[in-house]
Amino acid sequence: MKHIITHKTNSYDAIVIGSGISGGWAAKELCEKGLKTLVLERGRMVKHIDDYPTMFKEDWDFKHRGRLSSKDKKKYNKQSRWGYFGEANKHFYNDDSINDYKEIKTFDWIRGTQVGGRSLIWGRQTYRWSDYDFKANLIDGYGVDWPIRYKDIKPWYDYVEKFIGVSGEKMNLSHLPDGEFLKPMELNCVENKLKDSIENTYNNRYLTIGRVAHLTEDINSKHRGKCQFRNKCDRGCPYGGYFSSNSSTLPSAEETGNLTLRPNSIVYNIMYNEDTGKATGVRLIDSKTNEHIEYRSKIIFLCASAIASASILLQSKSNRFPDGLGNDSGEVGHNIMDHQLGSGASGKIDGFEDKYYYGNRPNGFYIPRFRNLDNNSKKVDFLRGYGYQGGASRTDWSEYINEIGYGKAFKKAITKPGKWQVGMGGFGEVLPYHENMMKLDYDDLDMWGLPKIVIDAEFKENEKKMKEDWKQQAAEMLENAGCKDINIFDSNAPIGRGIHEMGTARMGKNKKTSVLNKFNQIHDVKNVFVTDGACMTSSATQNPSLTYMALTARAASYAVEELKKGNI
């Protein structure tokens, strides 16, 4: 497609590329510190509440009762691999017929390209990392050492948690640091039985309610109210019960008067001045008009998501950086990590037929890592570790279909809750393999004339051994708790399905082996910061979004101070 080329010069103090979890935080922090900030979002505009079309609908309100039509399966052929994708939330996912990518090996790149990004559809699990995580690469020799430790990021975890609102229980565990918590959600009766069983059987295993970015108390926010226990989060929450860019950080940025938000803006190049050694701005394509537009700024925060951010860096070539901006090390695009999941164990349990639970809790239980923490827990044939996420509930009417197929008896049966069931799925760390990577295919261009992204990544032997262990341990813990009909399941989910892709522009101490320094700056381009998943040096076992937020807030504070000093 031939583009209409129009160059316009528009200047800001700061440009943020992306409006998801990291981009929203960058926007908030930079705007609140007085910088005129332009946020560029590749996708469409999504306004809080106004653009949540399915937020109050029930399954029976949908033409296909929440399932996908054959037309949608074709249109969203890759996004629909994700188990939580459906008729009720498809508008928050990429149209694969337009925004396609290429796979050498199966890679589920699940994307939400709109204002707010995947902050509208994320799982909201928010766990701090510890020095077990920040020292992991150093200890076992995979990847490179993190340039930071827990003490460096702890105050920023505190800062972020107080703003987003995290409900959870304090555990006093060194490998899962406690945070600034609102009151926890409650475990149900079966989950409490499992908790007691685990903690009475093992000396290093614990079960707690998940730590989630849901408000269980008022936090004096005019944009957000308490969680209503509807569990319709991935449709957008009209109450602002869970944290998203749309309900939280972007409104805060807008209130300063310093925010300019531009959707439908496909950034493909960060401009570089070889005389000053600094980036000068960005080039983008307006997806509606096909215009090529330039915007200039003093600092740039790249928060487009790990693979998209790496793509922009790789396209940003110059005489100084012939292989892409900041890519002296050759590491941009490499070291793709994720979390592996999709397998575990489930079972049924008797004895609680007179018990039920309140509402539709948008949360489950969490069992933190217990492998490879000390000498007693290192008696396994794999590195690093895993945790579990799971829950217990009563089955629904569908179990009566085979027993009582129709009529009066069936109608009576479905008014009663079914049997109790409990399940847990492993959530495992993936090592940073250099050969797990993405690149650009300049011989295959998309509809805007940009090279398509090619992803070549896979789980390896360590991950496979880890998964076998967590399946067996899950079954064992359920059996110990008195569960029956235990089923070990494995969906053979490929890399990417954890939706935690990261590592493509990693932080490090040595610029020969990394892309970013300890403040998320590109080593030799001091006014460009990368604070999304691309910056991660290892993957840990915990969900990473809270760490992205803390790193972003920390980097923004540093960037503004350095700007004031004239250092960038």
Secondary structure, 3 states (H helix, E strand, C coil): CCCCEEEEEEEEEEEEECCCHHHHHHHHHHHHCCCCEEEECCCECCCCCCCCCCCCCCHHHCCCCCCCCHHHHHHCCCHHHCCCCCCCCHHHCCCCCCCCCEECCCCCCCCCCECCHHHHCCCCECCCCCHHHHCHHHHHCCCCCCCCCHHHHHHHHHHHHHHHCEECCCCCECCECCCCEECCCCCCHHHHHHHHHHHHHCCCCCCEECCECECCCCCCCCCCCCCCCCCCHHHCCCCCCECCHHHHHHHHHHHCCCEEEECCEEEEEEEEECCCCEEEEEEEEECCCCCEEEEEEEEEEECCCHHHHHHHHHHCCCCCCCCCCCCCCCCCCCCCECEECCEEEEEEECCCCCCCCCCCCCCCEEECCCCCCCHHHCCCCCCCCEEEEEEEEECCHHHHCCCCCCHHHHHHHCCCCCCEEEEEEEEEECCCCCCCEEEEEEEEECCCCCEEEEEECCCCHHHHHHHHHHHHHHHHHHHHCCCEEEEEEECCCCCCCCCCCECCCCECCCCCCCCECCCCEECCEEEEEECCHHHCCCCCCCCCHHHHHHHHHHHHHHHHHHHHHCCC
